[in-house]
Amino acid sequence: MISTDNNVATLLDDDEIKTSDVESLTRLAPRPRILEETGLSEAFVADLLAKHLHSGGVLTLAELVQRVALAGPILERVLGFMKREGLVEIRAQSENNAGLRYALTDRGRNVALEVSMRSGYIGPAPVPLADYARVVRAKTVHERAVTRHDVEQLFDGIVIKEELLDQLGQSMNSGRSIFIYGPAGTGKTFISQRLANLFQDLTLIPHAILVGHTVVRVFDPMLHKAVSLEDESKALMLEHGHDPRFVSSERPVIVVGGELTSELLEVQYDPATRQYEAPLQLKANNGLFLLDDLGRQKVHPDVILNRWIVPMEEHKDYHSLGAGQHFVVPFDEVLIFSTNLRPLDLADEAFLRRIGYKIHFDHLTEEQYKQIWRDVCIENSIQYEPELINYLISNLHRVTETPMKPCHPRDLLGIALDRVRYRNQPRALTRGLLNFAWESYFVAVSSAA
């Protein structure tokens, strides 16, 4: 269950994706032309502009358009309001004639400081919660039917049992969560992450959402992969394509393991920056969320699993901003639990019943192991020798009662090649190299005791 080809299968041509997505995303979230179409109040946008001007100093309208991601006519209206209130003043044009330049007055700077104490967010204008929920529902990850052909194409060149392939493909159509379990090294993480490539279209992820009067950051460049669909000059004019308060992105694939804490599943507030950050599952909306290595986290599995019961059943997630302020967002993602432990050691039967598919990953058969070994040899330009793989299976795996796992061929051959390069030897395998790789890779029970 290990890939012999690092290139993920593509179900649609890049140009086809680009053309269809530009049109569909524009229809889904058209650019606001007037303030009322943004869903934001004049006062809110004025506060955001004040923070940008306080941070950036003297800025032109074009620079503010870039920063706030709202059209020039909208900002001109708000800047006019701010000028009448004595919050901004117009400076003379610069030598390069870049247009009117705006700066805060003394009163404006005081307002900016006051606003910043309430919220430290300085970025593109947020999207109202209702608009975000509408976009998530429209781009649901469960709308596309996965077929056997799609799955076969995606896993072409990967050694995996046919019945396991069918289970995985069918589970993606269920709209329900998936529980994958089995020994370590059997390809659970690799296969799970690859499933996300069944969905080749793009989605829209807001820079931030507005909940009441609170801004919650959503787009995370460490987790989301933005995709540019337009000419940069057009994007700056804000006259083409979708609402730039959203980022066009590949469907999210978020993988967390032992580092997961219960706090990461709730809205987080940083008192130092006075900013709110969306939880991981909200950032995974319209994509895939893989909770890997379940049972190895610092918090008890019950705490994590119980957090998912309501979202799994209702497809809604409930959050709190503190001070009694709550909000609800769609829960739209392929949720996968993966563990090396026995499922009943982690969760009771009542919880497991709520999970649509329980899929077991097991060790390889001898024929599967040989096939992966052959593929990795070809990939590394090493001659495949049946005698050597037979020696490895008979004299090392069987003698030590070590199960054959998908990760073994690549790892063992990698160590053997490390030794070949170090000794400047011919690029060829020998029994001696296999023995060295085996001893370097596996922990000897007697010496570890």
N, C-alpha and C positions, 0 to 999 in steps of 0.2 A: 504494500500500500504506500509505496514511496514513488514519487514522480521520477521518471527517467528523462523528462523534458521540462526545462525551466520555463518554457513559454506556455502561458495559460491559454486554453482554447478560446477563440473569439467567435461568438455566435452571430455577430453583425459586423459588417464592414465599417471602418472608422468614419468614412465620409457619409455613410448611411446613417450612422448614429448622430453625427454632427447636424446634418440637415433636419432630421426628424425632431431632435431634441430642441434645437433653436426655436422651431415653430411651436412645439407643444409647451415648452416652458414659458414662452412669451404669452401664449393664450392663458396659461394657468396663473401667471403673476405678471400682468402688464405693468409697464412703468406708470406710476402716478403722474398726472399732468397738473393737478391742482391739489392744494393742501388737503381738502376733504377726502380725496382718494387715498391718502396715506393712512387714514385712521388715527392720526396724531393731532393733538391740539396745537394751536399757534403758540401757546405758552410753553408747551413741552419742547417744541422745535427751537424756540428762542433760547431756552435754558441750555439746550445742547450746543447751539451756535456760540453762546457765551463761553462755554467751556472750551470749545475749539479755538476761539479767538484768544482766550486767556492762555492757552497752551501754545498756540502758533504765532501769536503776535499779530502783525498786520497781514491780512490775507485777502486775496482777490476773490471774486465770486467763483471763478473757475476752480480755485483751490478749495473753497468751501464745498462746492459741488462734489469734488473728489472725496473729501473727508466725510461728508454727511450722507452721500449717495442719494440725494434728492435733486430734482431738476431745478435749473436756474430760476425759472419763474416762481417756483414755490419759495425758494430761499429769498428772492427779491421781496416777496410779499412780507415774509417774516422780518427781514432786515429793515424794511420800511417801518414796521411796527416797533422794532427795537430803537430805531432812530427817533421816532416820535416820543418814545419813553425816555429818551436821553441815555440809552445804553450803549449805542455805537455811534461812531462818527466816520465820515468819509474822508479818506486821505487823497492827496493828489496822485495822479497816475505816475507810474514809474517810467524810467527812460525807455524801456522796451514797449511801452504803451500796452500793458497787459490788462487794462481795464480798471474800473473803480476798485479801490482798496479800502477794506473795512478794518476798524480797530475799536477796541472797547474804550469807553470813557471811564473816568474814575468811578462813577456810579455803576457802570457796567462791570468793572473789575470786582467791585464789592458783591454784586449779584452773582458773578461767576464763582467767587469763593464760597458764597453761601450755598449755591446749588451743588458745588463739588463736595461740600460737607455732607449733603444728603445722599449723593450718588457719585461715585468716582468714575462712572462709565464715560469714556470719551471714545467714540467710534462712529460707524455708520448708524443712521437712524434705525431704531428697532422696528420690528414688525408686530402689530397687535396680535395677541394670543389667538383670537378668533381666526385671523387670516392664516396664521401658522398652522392651526389645526385643520383648516380647509385644504391647505396644500399637502399636508401629510396624508390626509384621507384620499386625496386625488392621486397621489403617487404611491399608494399602498404597495408594499412588497409582495402582497399576496394576490395581486390582480392577474399575474401572468401564469398561465398553466405550463408546468414543466413536463416535457415529454421524455419518453425513453431515448429518443434520438438526441435530444439536448444533453442528457446525462452521458450518453455514450461518447458524444463529441467532446464534452468537457473532460472526461477521464480517459481519453484516447492516449495510449502509451503508459498507462498506470496499471500496475498489477493490483487487482482488487476482485474479490469474488463477485460473481454475477448477482447472486441473491442479495448481497450487501449493497450493490449498486442500485438495485431496484428499491430496496428499503429506503435508501437515502433520497432517491428521486421522488418517490411517492410522499415521503415526509415533507418535502418542500411544497407540495400542493395542499397540505392539510390545514395550513393556517394555525397549527398548534406547535407547542414547544417540542424539543427533541432532546432525549437523554442518551448520550453515547458513553459506553463504558467498556472497559477491557484493560488488559495489561499495558504497562508503559511501553512505548516504542512501537506500537502497532498502527500508527498513522492517524490517530484520532484527530489531532490538531490540524495536521496538514490537509486531510480530506475535508474537515469541517470548514476551514477557511476557503478552500477551493470552491465550495458550494456557492459562495457569494457571486462567483463569476457566471452563474446561470442567469443573472440579471444584468444585462449589458446596457440598459438605458440609464440616463442620468436623473438626478433629483435636485431639488432646491433646498438649501440649508440656510436659514437666516443668520446673519451676523449676531443678532440678538433678538429676543422677543420682549414685548412689553406686557407685564402682568399688572393691571391696575396702574400704579405710578412707578412700578419697579421694573428696572431693566435687568434681564437675565441673559448672559452671554451664552451662545450656542455653538457657533462655528469655531472649530478648534483645528488649526493647521497641522497639529501633531496627529490628529485622528481622521480628519477629513481630507480627501484628495480633490482639490478644486480643478475644474477643467475649463479652460478658456474657449469660448465658442464664437467670439467676435473679434473683429478688428479693434485694436486698442484705441484708435482715434475715435471710432464710433462709441466705444464704451465711455470715453471721457465726455462726449457730448450728451450722454444719457438720452439719446433719441431713438435707440434701436434695442431690440432684445427685451429680456425680462427685467423686472424690478431689481435694480442693483443692490437693494437691501438684502437680497438673497444671493447666495453663492451657488453657481452651477457646479455640481460635484458628482463624482461617482457615488453609487450607493455605499453608505458607510459599512466598514467591516471593523468592529471593535472587539479586541481580544484581551481579556484580563485573566490573570491567574492568581498566584499566591499573594500578590500585592493588594488584592481587592479587600476593601473594608466596607462596612455598612455605610459609612459617611459618603463614600463615592456614589452611592445609589440615591442620595438626597441632594437637593439644591444646597450648594455651599456658599457661604458668605465669608469674604476676606475682610476683616476689620481694618487691615492696613491700607488696602486700596479702595475699600468701601464698594466692592463689586460682588455681584452674584454670578455664580457659574452653574450651568445646567448639569444635572447628573449624567452618568455614562449612558444609561438606557435612553434618555431623551436624545442624546447626541447620536445614538444608534438608530433612531427612527428612520423608516424606509430602507433599512439595511439589515445587517446581520450582527447579532451580539453573541459572542462565544465566551461563556464562563468556563475557562479551562482549568484543569487540575482541581476540580471541586473537592473540598475536604482538606486542602492544604493551606487554606487561608487562616489568618490569625483569629478571626471570629468563627464561632461555631456554625456549621452548615445550616442548622435550623434557622439562625438569624437571617442568613442570606436567602434560603429557600422560601421562608415565610414572607419575605418582602415581595416575592413574585406571584403569590397566589391570586391576589385580586387582579393585577394586570393581565395574567394569563387567561383568566375567566372572562373579564369584562372588556379586554382590549383598551382599557383606560388606565392611566397612572395618576395617582394623587400625590400632590406635593405641597409643602408648606414653606412660606417665606418668613415664618416667625410672626409674633404679635397677632396670632389668630388669622393670618392671611393665608388662604389655601387656593389652589387652582388645579385644574384637571387638564391633562393633555392626552392625545391618542397614544396608545402603545402599539406601534406598528413595526414589528421586526421579527426576523427569524431568530428565535431564542434557542440556543443550544447549550446544554450542560454537558461537560465532558469530565470523566473521572477515571482514575485507575483503581478506585475502591469499589466494593460491592454496593450496588444501589441501596439495598435495604439497610446498610450500615450508615447511610447518609440521610435517608428520608423514609418516612413511614409509607404504608401502602396508600393512605388517603391522598398524600401529596403526589405519589407516583401515578395515581389514576388520572390526575389532571394533566399529565404529560402525554401527548399523542403517541409518540414513538419512543420505544426503548430499543436501541440498536447496539448489538454486541460486536466489538472488534476482537478478533482472536489472533493467535500466532499463525504463521504461514505454513503451508504444506511444503514438502520438499521441492515439488515442481515449481511452485510460485517463487520459492527462494532462489532456485537456479535461474529462473527467468529474470529476476531483478539483478542477480549477480551478472548475468550476461549483458543486460542493458547498461549497467554501470561500467563494465569493462569497455563496451563500445564507446560510451560517453567520454571515457578517459584515455582512449586510444591504446588500450591494453588487449593483448590477445586473450580470448576466452578459451580456457583449457578445461574440459570436463573432468580430467583427472584431478585437478587441483580443487575444484569445488566439491567433488566426491570425497576427497581427503578431508576438507574442512567439515563437511557434514558428518562423516563417519568417525573421524579421529578426534574431533574437537567438540562439535555440538552434541553428538550422541554420548560420547565418553563422559563429558561433564554435565550431561542432562540439561544443556542450555537451549531453551526454545529458540526457534528461528523467527526473527523479527524483521520487518521491512527496513529498519534503520541500520541493520548490521552490515549488509554489503557495502554501502557507501562509506560507513565509518571505518570498517576494517581495511578496505582498499585505500582509503585516504591515509591511514597510518602507514600502510606498506609503501605508498608512494612518497610519503614524507621521508622515510628511511632511504629510499632509492635516491632522492634528490640530495639528501645530506651526504651520502657516500659517493655521489656522482657515479652511480652504477647504471647499467642498461635498464630501460623501462620494461621490465618483465617480472612476472610473479614467480615465486618459488615456495616450496614448503617452508623453508626457513623464514621467509618474509611473512607468511601467514601465521606461523607460530609466534613470531615477534609481535605482530599486530594483535593477535589474540591476547597475549600476556600483558600487553600495554593497555588494552581496552577493558578487559574484565578484571574485577577485583578478586584476588585469590582468597577464598574463605579462610584457609589455614593461616595466612599471614595477617589477615584482618582481625582475627580473633584476639 
